[in-house]
Amino acid sequence: MADHLEMGLDTFGDVTSGPDGGALPHAQVIRDVIAEGAFADELALDFFGVGEHHRADFAISSPETVLAALASKTTKIHLGSAVTVLSSDDPVRLFQRFSTLDAISNGRAEVMLGRGSFTESFPLFGFELDQYEKLFEERLELFSLLITRTSVTWSGATRAALQDQQVFPPVETGRLKTWIGVGGSPKSVVRAASYDLPLMLAIIGGDPGRFRGYVDLYHRAFAELGKTPKPIGVHSPGYVATTDEQARDEFWPSYKIMRDRIGAERGWPPMAREEFDREADRGSLYVGSPETVARKIAKTVEALGLSRFDLKYSAGPLSHNKLMHCIELYARRVVPLVRDMLA
């Protein structure tokens, strides 16, 4: 674990409910996410991330645009994607957008690259799903060159070749902080190490301790390369309220709506309250009072040797006001408790 544990938040811009119980317009949800990120900066959290999706239930399809708006309203918090779907994007344009965000934010930009657990972006941008692996492998290879070199020579099968190409704007100082988001593939863990990139584990179910094997694999891969391992983070869903009972009762209905909607597309049965409570008790739902959530985060940080923990605080239609209260409790109470527990 790093000397300083970073504590962050992320959201997919879930379409929330308004005062009348109806779904808010996507535009209002985006404005609310910007308010949530600005509040996270006021409360001195380390990181605020937004995911990329191209579907009706999530409002954010262009993370770096939302983050650029946030950069102008914040001063210290790091701003990044969670995740950017690299497979269906162009690495050069992606680098340019994030190097521009880095300039706007005075060096606070981060990008988290992933294959994405949703596939809507592939037909939308004209990519074939049977190239899922090849697109990610080639684009990650090119992106790794863009963040480490001033001019790039590259060729592959999925985009035009580059010959001694400079890409502008360059990152002003150092290099663009780039994470690899991994959902549970050993190959992806080794790939992150091979590119000398930090690892973000998306743990959305089950005992987080079962990911210890991936952490050990990541460290072994670095040892074989003769390099020092990069930081490891975890992204998991959760929600903080004044008491455990209040947190579960407020979070459960909205979480079930989101989980069942996605589950129906993937052939999962509807979620029962018992499964939800089990995940909150022993799994990867960080739902409860500040004390309960802090204990659970501290346990995960120690078990996996983390440098960052990001709470995915939004869930389906759960209202903006409740999300703001959750953010406040997370920053003012959970974060100090976690630091005390780990001291």
C-alpha positions as a Python dict, from the first residue, in 0.01 Angstrom:
ca = {
    (1, 'M'): (0, 0, 0),
    (2, 'A'): (120, 350, -83),
    (3, 'D'): (210, 590, 200),
    (4, 'H'): (-85, 803, 94),
    (5, 'L'): (-403, 614, 12),
    (6, 'E'): (-601, 808, -247),
    (7, 'M'): (-978, 810, -197),
    (8, 'G'): (-1200, 891, -491),
    (9, 'L'): (-1545, 869, -643),
    (10, 'D'): (-1676, 772, -981),
    (11, 'T'): (-2008, 767, -1164),
    (12, 'F'): (-2150, 662, -1499),
    (13, 'G'): (-2390, 955, -1494),
    (14, 'D'): (-2679, 721, -1415),
    (15, 'V'): (-3009, 880, -1521),
    (16, 'T'): (-3161, 992, -1191),
    (17, 'S'): (-3517, 1064, -1078),
    (18, 'G'): (-3651, 1415, -1031),
    (19, 'P'): (-3884, 1537, -753),
    (20, 'D'): (-4188, 1390, -936),
    (21, 'G'): (-4026, 1044, -956),
    (22, 'G'): (-3978, 1064, -1332),
    (23, 'A'): (-3643, 1029, -1509),
    (24, 'L'): (-3453, 1355, -1550),
    (25, 'P'): (-3333, 1460, -1898),
    (26, 'H'): (-2978, 1355, -1983),
    (27, 'A'): (-2873, 1721, -1999),
    (28, 'Q'): (-2982, 1783, -1639),
    (29, 'V'): (-2805, 1467, -1521),
    (30, 'I'): (-2481, 1590, -1680),
    (31, 'R'): (-2516, 1926, -1505),
    (32, 'D'): (-2579, 1744, -1176),
    (33, 'V'): (-2267, 1526, -1224),
    (34, 'I'): (-2061, 1843, -1270),
    (35, 'A'): (-2207, 1976, -943),
    (36, 'E'): (-2121, 1647, -771),
    (37, 'G'): (-1761, 1661, -897),
    (38, 'A'): (-1721, 2021, -788),
    (39, 'F'): (-1853, 1927, -442),
    (40, 'A'): (-1599, 1640, -425),
    (41, 'D'): (-1324, 1896, -490),
    (42, 'E'): (-1456, 2129, -217),
    (43, 'L'): (-1442, 1833, 22),
    (44, 'A'): (-1077, 1759, -73),
    (45, 'L'): (-1128, 1414, -224),
    (46, 'D'): (-841, 1288, -439),
    (47, 'F'): (-1015, 1178, -760),
    (48, 'F'): (-1341, 1210, -952),
    (49, 'G'): (-1405, 978, -1246),
    (50, 'V'): (-1681, 951, -1506),
    (51, 'G'): (-1754, 649, -1722),
    (52, 'E'): (-1826, 633, -2095),
    (53, 'H'): (-2151, 472, -2212),
    (54, 'H'): (-2372, 497, -2519),
    (55, 'R'): (-2712, 390, -2387),
    (56, 'A'): (-3030, 542, -2249),
    (57, 'D'): (-2971, 473, -1878),
    (58, 'F'): (-2634, 653, -1851),
    (59, 'A'): (-2598, 1020, -1951),
    (60, 'I'): (-2222, 1046, -2015),
    (61, 'S'): (-2093, 947, -2358),
    (62, 'S'): (-1809, 1202, -2369),
    (63, 'P'): (-1617, 1185, -2039),
    (64, 'E'): (-1348, 1437, -2128),
    (65, 'T'): (-1608, 1706, -2212),
    (66, 'V'): (-1768, 1668, -1870),
    (67, 'L'): (-1423, 1662, -1709),
    (68, 'A'): (-1316, 1977, -1895),
    (69, 'A'): (-1618, 2159, -1750),
    (70, 'L'): (-1520, 2027, -1408),
    (71, 'A'): (-1159, 2137, -1456),
    (72, 'S'): (-1277, 2498, -1478),
    (73, 'K'): (-1473, 2465, -1151),
    (74, 'T'): (-1214, 2277, -941),
    (75, 'T'): (-860, 2336, -819),
    (76, 'K'): (-708, 2020, -670),
    (77, 'I'): (-905, 1704, -744),
    (78, 'H'): (-772, 1472, -1015),
    (79, 'L'): (-1016, 1415, -1300),
    (80, 'G'): (-1038, 1104, -1514),
    (81, 'S'): (-1242, 854, -1707),
    (82, 'A'): (-1380, 538, -1549),
    (83, 'V'): (-1341, 392, -1807),
    (84, 'T'): (-1274, 510, -2161),
    (85, 'V'): (-1365, 237, -2413),
    (86, 'L'): (-1034, 230, -2599),
    (87, 'S'): (-1137, -47, -2840),
    (88, 'S'): (-1390, 174, -3021),
    (89, 'D'): (-1194, 500, -3001),
    (90, 'D'): (-897, 635, -3193),
    (91, 'P'): (-585, 642, -2972),
    (92, 'V'): (-446, 960, -3129),
    (93, 'R'): (-769, 1157, -3087),
    (94, 'L'): (-810, 1013, -2737),
    (95, 'F'): (-459, 1124, -2640),
    (96, 'Q'): (-526, 1472, -2781),
    (97, 'R'): (-849, 1509, -2583),
    (98, 'F'): (-686, 1404, -2256),
    (99, 'S'): (-368, 1606, -2310),
    (100, 'T'): (-599, 1905, -2369),
    (101, 'L'): (-785, 1821, -2045),
    (102, 'D'): (-448, 1799, -1871),
    (103, 'A'): (-364, 2151, -1991),
    (104, 'I'): (-702, 2294, -1883),
    (105, 'S'): (-671, 2131, -1538),
    (106, 'N'): (-303, 2216, -1480),
    (107, 'G'): (-189, 1855, -1480),
    (108, 'R'): (-483, 1686, -1305),
    (109, 'A'): (-601, 1464, -1592),
    (110, 'E'): (-602, 1085, -1582),
    (111, 'V'): (-732, 833, -1832),
    (112, 'M'): (-848, 483, -1745),
    (113, 'L'): (-847, 252, -2045),
    (114, 'G'): (-1073, -50, -2072),
    (115, 'R'): (-1247, -276, -2317),
    (116, 'G'): (-1580, -182, -2162),
    (117, 'S'): (-1838, -423, -2025),
    (118, 'F'): (-2101, -283, -2265),
    (119, 'T'): (-2075, -315, -2642),
    (120, 'E'): (-2304, -37, -2775),
    (121, 'S'): (-2006, 171, -2893),
    (122, 'F'): (-1896, -94, -3145),
    (123, 'P'): (-2189, -74, -3392),
    (124, 'L'): (-2229, 299, -3317),
    (125, 'F'): (-1877, 375, -3443),
    (126, 'G'): (-1861, 105, -3709),
    (127, 'F'): (-1648, -162, -3540),
    (128, 'E'): (-1703, -537, -3554),
    (129, 'L'): (-1744, -724, -3225),
    (130, 'D'): (-1540, -1014, -3360),
    (131, 'Q'): (-1241, -775, -3347),
    (132, 'Y'): (-1299, -704, -2975),
    (133, 'E'): (-959, -836, -2864),
    (134, 'K'): (-754, -719, -3160),
    (135, 'L'): (-889, -364, -3143),
    (136, 'F'): (-797, -332, -2776),
    (137, 'E'): (-452, -489, -2813),
    (138, 'E'): (-351, -272, -3110),
    (139, 'R'): (-494, 50, -2968),
    (140, 'L'): (-331, -3, -2631),
    (141, 'E'): (3, -63, -2802),
    (142, 'L'): (-33, 266, -2990),
    (143, 'F'): (-157, 460, -2687),
    (144, 'S'): (139, 338, -2480),
    (145, 'L'): (371, 487, -2743),
    (146, 'L'): (180, 817, -2743),
    (147, 'I'): (223, 862, -2366),
    (148, 'T'): (593, 771, -2361),
    (149, 'R'): (742, 919, -2681),
    (150, 'T'): (755, 1256, -2852),
    (151, 'S'): (726, 1106, -3200),
    (152, 'V'): (558, 777, -3285),
    (153, 'T'): (610, 512, -3551),
    (154, 'W'): (345, 240, -3548),
    (155, 'S'): (159, 7, -3781),
    (156, 'G'): (-131, -232, -3731),
    (157, 'A'): (-442, -374, -3894),
    (158, 'T'): (-711, -159, -3729),
    (159, 'R'): (-606, 199, -3820),
    (160, 'A'): (-366, 390, -4045),
    (161, 'A'): (6, 356, -3975),
    (162, 'L'): (214, 640, -3830),
    (163, 'Q'): (570, 731, -3928),
    (164, 'D'): (772, 961, -3699),
    (165, 'Q'): (447, 1137, -3613),
    (166, 'Q'): (428, 1406, -3346),
    (167, 'V'): (92, 1451, -3175),
    (168, 'F'): (-26, 1780, -3027),
    (169, 'P'): (-72, 1916, -2770),
    (170, 'P'): (197, 1733, -2575),
    (171, 'V'): (146, 1680, -2203),
    (172, 'E'): (302, 1981, -2030),
    (173, 'T'): (495, 1802, -1755),
    (174, 'G'): (569, 1434, -1703),
    (175, 'R'): (336, 1194, -1877),
    (176, 'L'): (-39, 1146, -1883),
    (177, 'K'): (-140, 922, -1593),
    (178, 'T'): (-292, 616, -1758),
    (179, 'W'): (-458, 324, -1579),
    (180, 'I'): (-573, -10, -1717),
    (181, 'G'): (-920, -105, -1595),
    (182, 'V'): (-958, -480, -1541),
    (183, 'G'): (-1269, -677, -1455),
    (184, 'G'): (-1111, -1014, -1382),
    (185, 'S'): (-895, -1135, -1671),
    (186, 'P'): (-543, -1261, -1584),
    (187, 'K'): (-431, -1173, -1937),
    (188, 'S'): (-537, -811, -1881),
    (189, 'V'): (-345, -798, -1552),
    (190, 'V'): (-24, -917, -1719),
    (191, 'R'): (-83, -678, -2010),
    (192, 'A'): (-101, -381, -1769),
    (193, 'A'): (234, -481, -1620),
    (194, 'S'): (392, -530, -1963),
    (195, 'Y'): (305, -167, -2051),
    (196, 'D'): (425, -44, -1708),
    (197, 'L'): (79, 92, -1624),
    (198, 'P'): (-114, 109, -1294),
    (199, 'L'): (-400, -134, -1248),
    (200, 'M'): (-761, -52, -1155),
    (201, 'L'): (-963, -357, -1051),
    (202, 'A'): (-1338, -326, -1106),
    (203, 'I'): (-1481, -542, -827),
    (204, 'I'): (-1860, -534, -843),
    (205, 'G'): (-1951, -860, -669),
    (206, 'G'): (-1824, -1124, -431),
    (207, 'D'): (-1552, -1112, -167),
    (208, 'P'): (-1290, -856, -275),
    (209, 'G'): (-1022, -1077, -118),
    (210, 'R'): (-1059, -1320, -409),
    (211, 'F'): (-876, -1064, -625),
    (212, 'R'): (-556, -1115, -424),
    (213, 'G'): (-442, -1361, -689),
    (214, 'Y'): (-457, -1087, -954),
    (215, 'V'): (-252, -856, -731),
    (216, 'D'): (11, -1128, -685),
    (217, 'L'): (12, -1198, -1060),
    (218, 'Y'): (64, -826, -1130),
    (219, 'H'): (359, -814, -890),
    (220, 'R'): (511, -1132, -1038),
    (221, 'A'): (483, -991, -1389),
    (222, 'F'): (672, -677, -1282),
    (223, 'A'): (937, -887, -1104),
    (224, 'E'): (996, -1086, -1423),
    (225, 'L'): (1036, -760, -1613),
    (226, 'G'): (1280, -631, -1350),
    (227, 'K'): (1061, -329, -1281),
    (228, 'T'): (887, -176, -979),
    (229, 'P'): (511, -239, -969),
    (230, 'K'): (280, 54, -1034),
    (231, 'P'): (-13, 147, -805),
    (232, 'I'): (-322, -72, -776),
    (233, 'G'): (-670, 66, -722),
    (234, 'V'): (-1020, -73, -678),
    (235, 'H'): (-1351, 58, -809),
    (236, 'S'): (-1661, -78, -632),
    (237, 'P'): (-2021, 35, -588),
    (238, 'G'): (-2153, 175, -262),
    (239, 'Y'): (-2356, 432, -77),
    (240, 'V'): (-2323, 607, 259),
    (241, 'A'): (-2608, 728, 483),
    (242, 'T'): (-2638, 809, 851),
    (243, 'T'): (-2719, 449, 956),
    (244, 'D'): (-2678, 105, 802),
    (245, 'E'): (-3056, 59, 781),
    (246, 'Q'): (-3110, 396, 612),
    (247, 'A'): (-2828, 335, 361),
    (248, 'R'): (-2962, -7, 260),
    (249, 'D'): (-3325, 103, 241),
    (250, 'E'): (-3240, 410, 29),
    (251, 'F'): (-2991, 237, -201),
    (252, 'W'): (-3165, -99, -254),
    (253, 'P'): (-3463, 4, -474),
    (254, 'S'): (-3251, 206, -716),
    (255, 'Y'): (-2968, -47, -722),
    (256, 'K'): (-3215, -326, -803),
    (257, 'I'): (-3365, -127, -1092),
    (258, 'M'): (-3019, -73, -1245),
    (259, 'R'): (-2896, -427, -1174),
    (260, 'D'): (-3211, -594, -1310),
    (261, 'R'): (-3214, -382, -1626),
    (262, 'I'): (-2855, -478, -1709),
    (263, 'G'): (-2911, -834, -1588),
    (264, 'A'): (-3207, -882, -1823),
    (265, 'E'): (-2976, -806, -2117),
    (266, 'R'): (-2723, -1062, -1993),
    (267, 'G'): (-2952, -1343, -1885),
    (268, 'W'): (-2921, -1290, -1509),
    (269, 'P'): (-3219, -1352, -1280),
    (270, 'P'): (-3368, -1051, -1096),
    (271, 'M'): (-3180, -955, -781),
    (272, 'A'): (-3340, -1055, -451),
    (273, 'R'): (-3303, -850, -134),
    (274, 'E'): (-3117, -1141, 31),
    (275, 'E'): (-2847, -1129, -239),
    (276, 'F'): (-2817, -752, -196),
    (277, 'D'): (-2782, -784, 182),
    (278, 'R'): (-2523, -1060, 141),
    (279, 'E'): (-2315, -837, -90),
    (280, 'A'): (-2343, -551, 159),
    (281, 'D'): (-2243, -783, 446),
    (282, 'R'): (-1957, -979, 289),
    (283, 'G'): (-1926, -886, -77),
    (284, 'S'): (-1838, -580, -281),
    (285, 'L'): (-2123, -343, -200),
    (286, 'Y'): (-1994, -70, 33),
    (287, 'V'): (-2333, 29, 168),
    (288, 'G'): (-2396, 152, 522),
    (289, 'S'): (-2312, 408, 787),
    (290, 'P'): (-1977, 589, 764),
    (291, 'E'): (-1828, 350, 1022),
    (292, 'T'): (-1947, 39, 838),
    (293, 'V'): (-1828, 159, 497),
    (294, 'A'): (-1493, 275, 638),
    (295, 'R'): (-1425, -62, 803),
    (296, 'K'): (-1505, -244, 481),
    (297, 'I'): (-1285, -16, 268),
    (298, 'A'): (-994, -43, 514),
    (299, 'K'): (-1021, -424, 506),
    (300, 'T'): (-1012, -426, 123),
    (301, 'V'): (-720, -181, 110),
    (302, 'E'): (-517, -400, 348),
    (303, 'A'): (-611, -727, 178),
    (304, 'L'): (-511, -607, -169),
    (305, 'G'): (-237, -352, -88),
    (306, 'L'): (-418, -66, -261),
    (307, 'S'): (-300, 285, -347),
    (308, 'R'): (-650, 405, -438),
    (309, 'F'): (-1013, 322, -362),
    (310, 'D'): (-1290, 470, -580),
    (311, 'L'): (-1654, 441, -471),
    (312, 'K'): (-1905, 420, -758),
    (313, 'Y'): (-2164, 623, -570),
    (314, 'S'): (-2450, 647, -823),
    (315, 'A'): (-2708, 375, -886),
    (316, 'G'): (-2987, 401, -1139),
    (317, 'P'): (-3257, 654, -1044),
    (318, 'L'): (-3116, 737, -696),
    (319, 'S'): (-3170, 1113, -669),
    (320, 'H'): (-2907, 1387, -700),
    (321, 'N'): (-2984, 1514, -347),
    (322, 'K'): (-2918, 1170, -197),
    (323, 'L'): (-2598, 1140, -399),
    (324, 'M'): (-2475, 1476, -268),
    (325, 'H'): (-2543, 1367, 91),
    (326, 'C'): (-2355, 1042, 25),
    (327, 'I'): (-2058, 1235, -116),
    (328, 'E'): (-2052, 1459, 192),
    (329, 'L'): (-2055, 1166, 437),
    (330, 'Y'): (-1792, 981, 234),
    (331, 'A'): (-1555, 1279, 234),
    (332, 'R'): (-1616, 1417, 583),
    (333, 'R'): (-1649, 1092, 776),
    (334, 'V'): (-1556, 777, 580),
    (335, 'V'): (-1221, 902, 447),
    (336, 'P'): (-1084, 1019, 787),
    (337, 'L'): (-1201, 693, 948),
    (338, 'V'): (-1028, 484, 682),
    (339, 'R'): (-704, 677, 728),
    (340, 'D'): (-723, 632, 1108),
    (341, 'M'): (-790, 259, 1072),
    (342, 'L'): (-490, 214, 842),
    (343, 'A'): (-252, 439, 1038),
}
